[in-house]
Amino acid sequence: MRKELLKNMTDEQLAIRFQSEGDSLAFGELYQRHYSRLYHYCYTIVRNAEEAADLTQDTFAKAAEKIQHLKSPALFASWLFRIAHNSCIDRSKDKQRRHTVPADGPLQLADIEFDLDSALAQEDAINRITLLMQELSPEARTILLAKYCEGRSIQELTQLWGISESAVKMRLARARHRMLALYQRNRIAS
């Protein structure tokens, strides 16, 4: 019964519950929701299944340890992926620093598919999006996070908010439009 209750809660509600009560089942639900996508995200950066699994586990461990510092639980998923991103970047930098060249053979560089410039650009974009999200109304921010970070369907959103499908679509359209306007305003100001 309690697990069913947790399944119906938003990420924000679960994060608040874990922050305030230390409810490990609430964090477990967050883990179940985000593990697969987070693993695939790490894998796209490091291109190694074992390393991606380690990074995913490390990310959840860091999140559990530092969740008290999360000021906006509505941004839990973004915050979680940010931790993963930073961990992947740090791991890649460590690998590059530790890469050694055999003294007796020709110089052969490892086949590294990681592009630091691209990763830094992606990190900068995530920072800008996070800042822009904070400028949105709580309702717009919550619906965008639920749809695009949590991967909830329109049907799930209609059930969560108790509104019609067209109302959900309209709110999503307004939130996306507001986000675009904020992005364009900040891009012009830069």
C-alpha positions in Angstrom: 0.0 0.0 0.0 2.7 2.5 1.0 4.7 1.7 -2.2 1.6 2.5 -4.3 1.2 5.8 -2.5 4.9 6.6 -3.3 4.4 5.7 -7.0 1.7 8.3 -7.3 3.8 11.0 -5.8 5.8 13.5 -7.9 9.6 13.6 -7.8 9.3 16.9 -5.9 7.1 15.3 -3.2 9.4 12.3 -2.9 12.5 14.5 -2.7 10.8 16.6 0.0 9.8 13.5 1.9 13.4 12.2 1.8 14.8 15.6 2.8 12.5 16.0 5.7 11.9 12.5 7.0 14.8 10.6 5.6 12.3 8.2 4.0 14.5 5.6 2.2 11.5 4.2 0.3 10.9 7.7 -1.1 14.5 7.8 -2.3 14.1 4.2 -3.6 11.2 5.3 -5.7 13.3 8.1 -7.2 16.0 5.6 -7.9 13.6 3.3 -9.7 12.2 6.1 -11.8 15.5 7.6 -12.9 18.1 4.7 -12.9 17.6 3.6 -16.5 17.7 7.0 -18.1 20.6 8.1 -15.9 22.5 5.0 -16.8 22.0 5.6 -20.5 23.0 9.2 -20.1 26.2 8.2 -18.4 26.8 5.6 -21.1 26.5 8.1 -23.9 29.3 10.1 -22.3 31.7 7.4 -21.2 30.9 4.7 -23.8 31.6 1.9 -21.3 28.8 -0.2 -19.7 30.7 -1.0 -16.4 31.8 2.6 -16.0 28.4 3.9 -16.7 26.9 1.6 -14.1 29.5 2.8 -11.5 28.8 6.4 -12.4 25.1 5.9 -12.1 25.5 4.3 -8.6 27.9 7.1 -7.5 25.4 9.7 -8.7 22.6 8.3 -6.6 24.9 8.0 -3.6 26.0 11.7 -4.0 22.3 12.7 -4.4 21.3 10.9 -1.2 24.2 12.5 0.6 23.7 16.0 -0.7 19.9 16.2 -1.1 19.6 18.5 2.0 21.3 21.2 -0.2 18.7 20.9 -2.9 16.8 24.2 -2.7 14.2 23.4 -5.3 13.0 19.8 -5.0 10.9 20.4 -8.2 14.2 20.4 -10.1 15.2 17.0 -8.6 15.6 15.3 -12.0 17.7 18.1 -13.5 19.8 18.3 -10.4 20.4 14.5 -10.5 21.4 14.6 -14.2 23.7 17.5 -13.3 25.5 15.5 -10.7 25.8 12.6 -13.2 27.2 15.0 -15.9 29.8 16.5 -13.5 30.8 13.0 -12.4 31.2 11.8 -16.0 33.3 14.9 -16.9 35.5 14.4 -13.8 36.0 10.7 -14.6 36.9 11.6 -18.2 39.4 14.2 -17.1 40.9 11.8 -14.6 41.3 9.2 -17.4 43.0 11.7 -19.6 45.4 12.7 -16.8 46.3 9.1 -16.1 46.7 8.0 -19.7 50.3 6.8 -20.1 52.3 6.1 -23.2 54.6 3.1 -23.3 58.2 4.2 -23.5 59.3 1.4 -25.8 56.7 1.7 -28.5 55.3 4.3 -30.9 52.8 6.8 -29.7 49.3 5.3 -29.8 46.5 7.3 -28.4 43.4 5.6 -27.0 40.3 5.6 -29.1 38.5 8.3 -27.1 35.1 9.3 -28.4 34.6 11.9 -25.7 34.6 15.5 -27.0 35.4 17.9 -24.2 34.3 21.0 -26.1 31.0 19.4 -26.8 30.6 18.3 -23.2 31.4 21.8 -21.9 28.9 23.3 -24.4 26.3 20.8 -23.1 27.2 21.7 -19.5 26.8 25.4 -20.3 23.4 24.7 -21.9 22.2 22.8 -18.9 23.3 25.7 -16.6 21.4 28.2 -18.7 18.3 26.0 -18.9 18.4 25.5 -15.1 18.6 29.2 -14.6 15.8 29.8 -17.0 13.6 27.2 -15.4 13.9 29.1 -12.1 12.3 32.1 -13.8 9.2 30.1 -14.8 6.1 29.9 -12.6 6.1 26.9 -10.3 3.2 25.4 -12.4 5.1 25.8 -15.7 8.3 24.5 -14.2 6.5 21.5 -12.7 4.7 20.5 -15.9 7.8 20.8 -18.1 9.9 18.7 -15.6 7.1 16.1 -15.4 6.8 15.8 -19.2 10.4 16.2 -20.3 12.6 15.1 -17.4 10.4 12.5 -15.8 9.1 11.3 -19.2 5.4 11.4 -18.1 2.8 10.9 -20.8 -0.1 13.3 -21.5 -2.4 10.7 -20.0 -0.3 10.5 -16.8 -0.4 14.3 -16.5 -4.1 14.5 -16.9 -4.5 12.0 -14.0 -1.9 13.8 -11.8 -3.5 17.2 -12.2 -7.1 16.1 -12.7 -7.5 18.2 -15.8 -8.5 17.4 -19.4 -6.0 16.3 -22.0 -6.4 19.6 -23.9 -5.8 21.6 -20.7 -2.5 19.6 -20.2 -1.5 20.3 -23.8 -2.3 24.0 -23.5 -0.3 24.3 -20.3 2.7 22.5 -21.9 2.4 24.8 -24.9 2.3 27.9 -22.7 5.2 26.7 -20.6 7.3 25.9 -23.7 6.5 29.3 -25.2 7.4 31.0 -22.0 10.7 29.1 -21.8 11.5 30.0 -25.5 10.8 33.7 -24.7 13.1 33.6 -21.7 15.8 31.8 -23.8 15.6 34.4 -26.6 15.6 37.3 -24.2 18.7 36.0 -22.4 20.4 35.2 -25.7 19.9 38.7 -26.9 21.1 40.1 -23.6 24.3 38.0 -23.8 
